[in-house]
Amino acid sequence: MTNGAFRHDRQLRLSGAQGCSTRYPVVTTVTYEPDSIVKKYLRAEIDPTRVAPPTGPKPPTLDVEWRFTTATQHYRIHYADPNTGLNCGWHRDEDHPELGPLHFQYETPTTGDADRHPDKFKKTVPTEILWAALDRLFETKVPELTER
């Protein structure tokens, strides 16, 4: 894939992810980072009153990034709460080969808990993966990790 085709493909996938993110109920804003021209990843602000349990006053963020090297898709869907210090998310990359292609990782500074473990999604389309990740994040992971 040429550099121009690679950039266009990344922007199309980010555009789809932006549409998915803006429709998710806890998301208040979505921006391209570092800006709307370069578009390396998305950053969504989360309404702290809609997170269970509620957090605040600062809005948590969710970073979404998709990268493609040859036929392999790598992505990062990562949540960070400045109020509690919780940060967690799914990383599909080559950083931890012992965990397989996809892992979930978290760190909770207030309790000192941190871990990484293998994970998977049934879906393969980026927008479907993102929607499944958002459901899992806000329905299961955030409540579970903040109640420790």
CYANA upper distance limits for C-alpha pairs under 8 A (distance plus 0.5 A):
  1 MET  CA      5 ALA  CA      6.59
  1 MET  CA      6 PHE  CA      6.52
  1 MET  CA     70 THR  CA      7.97
  2 THR  CA      6 PHE  CA      6.48
  3 ASN  CA      7 ARG  CA      6.64
  4 GLY  CA      8 HIS  CA      6.68
  5 ALA  CA      9 ASP  CA      6.55
  6 PHE  CA     10 ARG  CA      6.69
  6 PHE  CA     68 PHE  CA      8.31
  7 ARG  CA     11 GLN  CA      6.69
  8 HIS  CA     12 LEU  CA      6.69
  9 ASP  CA     13 ARG  CA      6.80
 10 ARG  CA     14 LEU  CA      6.62
 10 ARG  CA     66 TRP  CA      7.40
 10 ARG  CA     67 ARG  CA      7.39
 10 ARG  CA     68 PHE  CA      8.22
 11 GLN  CA     15 SER  CA      6.48
 11 GLN  CA     39 LYS  CA      7.35
 12 LEU  CA     16 GLY  CA      6.86
 13 ARG  CA     17 ALA  CA      6.68
 13 ARG  CA     66 TRP  CA      7.87
 13 ARG  CA    126 PRO  CA      7.54
 13 ARG  CA    127 THR  CA      8.42
 14 LEU  CA     18 GLN  CA      6.44
 14 LEU  CA     39 LYS  CA      8.33
 14 LEU  CA     41 TYR  CA      7.48
 14 LEU  CA     42 LEU  CA      7.59
 14 LEU  CA     65 GLU  CA      7.98
 14 LEU  CA     66 TRP  CA      7.73
 15 SER  CA     19 GLY  CA      6.86
 16 GLY  CA     20 CYS  CA      6.83
 16 GLY  CA    126 PRO  CA      8.49
 16 GLY  CA    127 THR  CA      6.71
 17 ALA  CA     21 SER  CA      6.51
 17 ALA  CA     64 VAL  CA      8.30
 17 ALA  CA    126 PRO  CA      7.64
 17 ALA  CA    127 THR  CA      5.92
 17 ALA  CA    130 LEU  CA      7.55
 18 GLN  CA     22 THR  CA      6.59
 18 GLN  CA     30 VAL  CA      7.21
 18 GLN  CA     42 LEU  CA      7.47
 19 GLY  CA     23 ARG  CA      7.04
 20 CYS  CA     24 TYR  CA      7.16
 20 CYS  CA    127 THR  CA      6.85
 20 CYS  CA    130 LEU  CA      8.02
 20 CYS  CA    131 TRP  CA      7.35
 21 SER  CA     27 VAL  CA      7.28
 21 SER  CA     30 VAL  CA      7.61
 21 SER  CA     44 ALA  CA      7.79
 21 SER  CA    130 LEU  CA      8.48
 21 SER  CA    131 TRP  CA      8.33
 22 THR  CA     27 VAL  CA      6.67
 22 THR  CA     28 THR  CA      7.78
 22 THR  CA     29 THR  CA      7.28
 22 THR  CA     30 VAL  CA      6.85
 23 ARG  CA     27 VAL  CA      7.98
 24 TYR  CA    134 LEU  CA      8.40
 26 VAL  CA     46 ILE  CA      6.03
 26 VAL  CA     47 ASP  CA      6.02
 26 VAL  CA     50 ARG  CA      6.15
 26 VAL  CA     51 VAL  CA      7.42
 27 VAL  CA     44 ALA  CA      6.88
 27 VAL  CA     45 GLU  CA      6.36
 27 VAL  CA     46 ILE  CA      5.08
 27 VAL  CA     47 ASP  CA      6.61
 28 THR  CA     44 ALA  CA      7.73
 28 THR  CA     45 GLU  CA      6.13
 28 THR  CA     46 ILE  CA      6.15
 28 THR  CA     47 ASP  CA      6.43
 29 THR  CA     44 ALA  CA      6.03
 29 THR  CA     45 GLU  CA      5.81
 29 THR  CA     46 ILE  CA      8.00
 30 VAL  CA     42 LEU  CA      7.15
 30 VAL  CA     43 ARG  CA      6.14
 30 VAL  CA     44 ALA  CA      4.75
 30 VAL  CA     45 GLU  CA      7.00
 31 THR  CA     35 ASP  CA      8.17
 31 THR  CA     36 SER  CA      8.10
 31 THR  CA     42 LEU  CA      6.19
 31 THR  CA     43 ARG  CA      5.90
 31 THR  CA     44 ALA  CA      6.95
 32 TYR  CA     36 SER  CA      5.74
 32 TYR  CA     39 LYS  CA      5.66
 32 TYR  CA     40 LYS  CA      7.63
 32 TYR  CA     41 TYR  CA      6.41
 32 TYR  CA     42 LEU  CA      5.19
 32 TYR  CA     43 ARG  CA      6.87
 33 GLU  CA     38 VAL  CA      7.84
 33 GLU  CA     39 LYS  CA      5.96
 33 GLU  CA     40 LYS  CA      6.33
 33 GLU  CA     41 TYR  CA      5.83
 33 GLU  CA     42 LEU  CA      6.24
 33 GLU  CA     43 ARG  CA      7.10
 34 PRO  CA     38 VAL  CA      7.04
 34 PRO  CA     39 LYS  CA      6.85
 34 PRO  CA     40 LYS  CA      7.12
 34 PRO  CA     41 TYR  CA      8.00
 35 ASP  CA     39 LYS  CA      6.32
 40 LYS  CA     65 GLU  CA      7.53
 41 TYR  CA     63 ASP  CA      7.44
 41 TYR  CA     64 VAL  CA      6.24
 41 TYR  CA     65 GLU  CA      5.09
 41 TYR  CA     66 TRP  CA      7.80
 42 LEU  CA     62 LEU  CA      8.50
 42 LEU  CA     63 ASP  CA      6.10
 42 LEU  CA     64 VAL  CA      5.57
 42 LEU  CA     65 GLU  CA      6.93
 43 ARG  CA     61 THR  CA      7.10
 43 ARG  CA     62 LEU  CA      6.14
 43 ARG  CA     63 ASP  CA      5.07
 43 ARG  CA     64 VAL  CA      6.97
 44 ALA  CA     61 THR  CA      6.03
 44 ALA  CA     62 LEU  CA      5.53
 44 ALA  CA     63 ASP  CA      6.93
 45 GLU  CA     59 PRO  CA      6.54
 45 GLU  CA     60 PRO  CA      6.51
 45 GLU  CA     61 THR  CA      5.15
 45 GLU  CA     62 LEU  CA      7.01
 46 ILE  CA     50 ARG  CA      8.42
 46 ILE  CA     51 VAL  CA      8.40
 46 ILE  CA     59 PRO  CA      5.96
 46 ILE  CA     60 PRO  CA      5.72
 46 ILE  CA     61 THR  CA      6.26
 46 ILE  CA     62 LEU  CA      7.85
 47 ASP  CA     51 VAL  CA      7.49
 47 ASP  CA     59 PRO  CA      6.33
 47 ASP  CA     60 PRO  CA      7.85
 48 PRO  CA     54 PRO  CA      6.33
 48 PRO  CA     55 THR  CA      5.42
 48 PRO  CA     56 GLY  CA      5.68
 48 PRO  CA     57 PRO  CA      7.33
 48 PRO  CA     58 LYS  CA      7.53
 48 PRO  CA     59 PRO  CA      5.75
 48 PRO  CA     60 PRO  CA      7.07
 49 THR  CA     54 PRO  CA      5.39
 49 THR  CA     55 THR  CA      6.73
 49 THR  CA     56 GLY  CA      7.58
 50 ARG  CA     54 PRO  CA      6.68
 51 VAL  CA     55 THR  CA      7.07
 51 VAL  CA    138 PHE  CA      7.37
 52 ALA  CA    138 PHE  CA      7.73
 52 ALA  CA    139 GLU  CA      8.40
 52 ALA  CA    142 VAL  CA      7.77
 52 ALA  CA    143 PRO  CA      6.33
 53 PRO  CA    143 PRO  CA      6.67
 53 PRO  CA    146 THR  CA      8.15
 55 THR  CA     59 PRO  CA      8.50
 55 THR  CA     83 ASN  CA      7.21
 55 THR  CA     84 THR  CA      8.15
 56 GLY  CA     83 ASN  CA      6.39
 57 PRO  CA     83 ASN  CA      7.63
 58 LYS  CA     82 PRO  CA      7.08
 58 LYS  CA     83 ASN  CA      6.85
 59 PRO  CA     81 ASP  CA      7.65
 59 PRO  CA     82 PRO  CA      7.95
 60 PRO  CA     79 TYR  CA      7.67
 60 PRO  CA     80 ALA  CA      6.08
 60 PRO  CA     81 ASP  CA      4.74
 60 PRO  CA     82 PRO  CA      6.65
 60 PRO  CA     83 ASN  CA      8.21
 61 THR  CA     79 TYR  CA      6.23
 61 THR  CA     80 ALA  CA      5.85
 61 THR  CA     81 ASP  CA      7.05
 62 LEU  CA     77 ILE  CA      7.44
 62 LEU  CA     78 HIS  CA      5.97
 62 LEU  CA     79 TYR  CA      4.87
 62 LEU  CA     80 ALA  CA      6.92
 63 ASP  CA     76 ARG  CA      7.84
 63 ASP  CA     77 ILE  CA      6.23
 63 ASP  CA     78 HIS  CA      5.67
 63 ASP  CA     79 TYR  CA      7.02
 64 VAL  CA     75 TYR  CA      7.91
 64 VAL  CA     76 ARG  CA      6.20
 64 VAL  CA     77 ILE  CA      5.16
 64 VAL  CA     78 HIS  CA      7.12
 65 GLU  CA     75 TYR  CA      5.88
 65 GLU  CA     76 ARG  CA      5.69
 65 GLU  CA     77 ILE  CA      7.15
 66 TRP  CA     73 GLN  CA      7.51
 66 TRP  CA     74 HIS  CA      6.33
 66 TRP  CA     75 TYR  CA      4.80
 66 TRP  CA     76 ARG  CA      7.15
 67 ARG  CA     73 GLN  CA      6.40
 67 ARG  CA     74 HIS  CA      5.50
 67 ARG  CA     75 TYR  CA      6.41
 68 PHE  CA     72 THR  CA      6.25
 68 PHE  CA     73 GLN  CA      5.09
 68 PHE  CA     74 HIS  CA      6.41
 69 THR  CA     73 GLN  CA      7.14
 69 THR  CA     74 HIS  CA      8.23
 73 GLN  CA     92 ARG  CA      8.24
 74 HIS  CA     91 HIS  CA      8.12
 74 HIS  CA     92 ARG  CA      5.45
 74 HIS  CA     93 ASP  CA      5.78
 75 TYR  CA     90 TRP  CA      8.35
 75 TYR  CA     91 HIS  CA      6.41
 75 TYR  CA     92 ARG  CA      5.61
 75 TYR  CA     93 ASP  CA      7.36
 76 ARG  CA     89 GLY  CA      7.74
 76 ARG  CA     90 TRP  CA      6.27
 76 ARG  CA     91 HIS  CA      5.05
 76 ARG  CA     92 ARG  CA      6.82
 77 ILE  CA     89 GLY  CA      5.92
 77 ILE  CA     90 TRP  CA      5.79
 77 ILE  CA     91 HIS  CA      7.08
 77 ILE  CA    130 LEU  CA      8.07
 77 ILE  CA    133 ALA  CA      8.15
 78 HIS  CA     87 ASN  CA      7.66
 78 HIS  CA     88 CYS  CA      6.19
 78 HIS  CA     89 GLY  CA      4.66
 78 HIS  CA     90 TRP  CA      6.88
 78 HIS  CA     91 HIS  CA      8.33
 79 TYR  CA     86 LEU  CA      8.44
 79 TYR  CA     87 ASN  CA      5.92
 79 TYR  CA     88 CYS  CA      5.84
 79 TYR  CA     89 GLY  CA      6.39
 80 ALA  CA     85 GLY  CA      7.51
 80 ALA  CA     86 LEU  CA      6.40
 80 ALA  CA     87 ASN  CA      4.73
 80 ALA  CA     88 CYS  CA      7.16
 81 ASP  CA     85 GLY  CA      5.93
 81 ASP  CA     86 LEU  CA      5.87
 81 ASP  CA     87 ASN  CA      6.76
 82 PRO  CA     86 LEU  CA      7.95
 84 THR  CA    108 THR  CA      8.26
 84 THR  CA    109 PRO  CA      8.44
 84 THR  CA    110 THR  CA      7.66
 85 GLY  CA    107 GLU  CA      8.43
 85 GLY  CA    108 THR  CA      6.58
 85 GLY  CA    109 PRO  CA      6.32
 85 GLY  CA    110 THR  CA      7.49
 86 LEU  CA    106 TYR  CA      7.82
 86 LEU  CA    107 GLU  CA      6.37
 86 LEU  CA    108 THR  CA      5.14
 86 LEU  CA    109 PRO  CA      7.28
 86 LEU  CA    145 LEU  CA      8.37
 86 LEU  CA    146 THR  CA      8.05
 87 ASN  CA    106 TYR  CA      6.18
 87 ASN  CA    107 GLU  CA      6.03
 87 ASN  CA    108 THR  CA      7.23
 88 CYS  CA    104 PHE  CA      7.77
 88 CYS  CA    105 GLN  CA      5.95
 88 CYS  CA    106 TYR  CA      4.50
 88 CYS  CA    107 GLU  CA      6.84
 89 GLY  CA    104 PHE  CA      6.00
 89 GLY  CA    105 GLN  CA      6.14
 89 GLY  CA    106 TYR  CA      7.07
 89 GLY  CA    137 LEU  CA      8.40
 90 TRP  CA    102 LEU  CA      7.38
 90 TRP  CA    103 HIS  CA      6.17
 90 TRP  CA    104 PHE  CA      4.94
 90 TRP  CA    105 GLN  CA      7.01
 90 TRP  CA    133 ALA  CA      8.44
 91 HIS  CA    102 LEU  CA      6.27
 91 HIS  CA    103 HIS  CA      6.08
 91 HIS  CA    104 PHE  CA      6.89
 91 HIS  CA    105 GLN  CA      8.21
 92 ARG  CA    101 PRO  CA      6.07
 92 ARG  CA    102 LEU  CA      4.77
 92 ARG  CA    103 HIS  CA      6.98
 93 ASP  CA    101 PRO  CA      6.69
 93 ASP  CA    102 LEU  CA      7.26
 94 GLU  CA    101 PRO  CA      7.33
 96 HIS  CA    100 GLY  CA      7.68
 97 PRO  CA    101 PRO  CA      7.27
 99 LEU  CA    103 HIS  CA      6.81
 99 LEU  CA    117 HIS  CA      6.88
 99 LEU  CA    118 PRO  CA      5.52
100 GLY  CA    118 PRO  CA      6.81
101 PRO  CA    118 PRO  CA      8.47
102 LEU  CA    118 PRO  CA      6.48
102 LEU  CA    119 ASP  CA      6.16
102 LEU  CA    120 LYS  CA      6.71
103 HIS  CA    116 ARG  CA      6.96
103 HIS  CA    117 HIS  CA      5.88
103 HIS  CA    118 PRO  CA      4.75
103 HIS  CA    119 ASP  CA      5.45
103 HIS  CA    120 LYS  CA      7.98
104 PHE  CA    116 ARG  CA      6.10
104 PHE  CA    117 HIS  CA      6.06
104 PHE  CA    118 PRO  CA      6.81
104 PHE  CA    119 ASP  CA      6.55
105 GLN  CA    114 ALA  CA      7.94
105 GLN  CA    115 ASP  CA      6.13
105 GLN  CA    116 ARG  CA      4.70
105 GLN  CA    117 HIS  CA      7.08
106 TYR  CA    113 ASP  CA      8.39
106 TYR  CA    114 ALA  CA      5.91
106 TYR  CA    115 ASP  CA      6.17
106 TYR  CA    116 ARG  CA      7.15
107 GLU  CA    112 GLY  CA      7.80
107 GLU  CA    113 ASP  CA      6.29
107 GLU  CA    114 ALA  CA      4.71
107 GLU  CA    115 ASP  CA      7.30
108 THR  CA    112 GLY  CA      6.19
108 THR  CA    113 ASP  CA      5.70
108 THR  CA    114 ALA  CA      6.73
108 THR  CA    145 LEU  CA      8.11
109 PRO  CA    113 ASP  CA      7.29
111 THR  CA    148 ARG  CA      8.16
121 PHE  CA    129 ILE  CA      7.08
121 PHE  CA    132 ALA  CA      8.06
122 LYS  CA    129 ILE  CA      8.48
123 LYS  CA    128 GLU  CA      6.51
123 LYS  CA    129 ILE  CA      6.08
124 THR  CA    128 GLU  CA      7.55
124 THR  CA    129 ILE  CA      6.84
125 VAL  CA    129 ILE  CA      6.62
126 PRO  CA    130 LEU  CA      6.61
127 THR  CA    131 TRP  CA      6.69
128 GLU  CA    132 ALA  CA      6.66
129 ILE  CA    133 ALA  CA      6.53
130 LEU  CA    134 LEU  CA      6.60
131 TRP  CA    135 ASP  CA      6.76
132 ALA  CA    136 ARG  CA      6.65
133 ALA  CA    137 LEU  CA      6.32
134 LEU  CA    138 PHE  CA      6.58
135 ASP  CA    139 GLU  CA      6.20
135 ASP  CA    140 THR  CA      8.32
136 ARG  CA    140 THR  CA      5.85
136 ARG  CA    141 LYS  CA      6.79
137 LEU  CA    141 LYS  CA      5.23
137 LEU  CA    142 VAL  CA      6.33
138 PHE  CA    142 VAL  CA      6.11
138 PHE  CA    143 PRO  CA      7.65
139 GLU  CA    143 PRO  CA      7.49
140 THR  CA    144 GLU  CA      6.47
141 LYS  CA    145 LEU  CA      6.41
142 VAL  CA    146 THR  CA      6.48
143 PRO  CA    147 GLU  CA      6.65
144 GLU  CA    148 ARG  CA      7.37
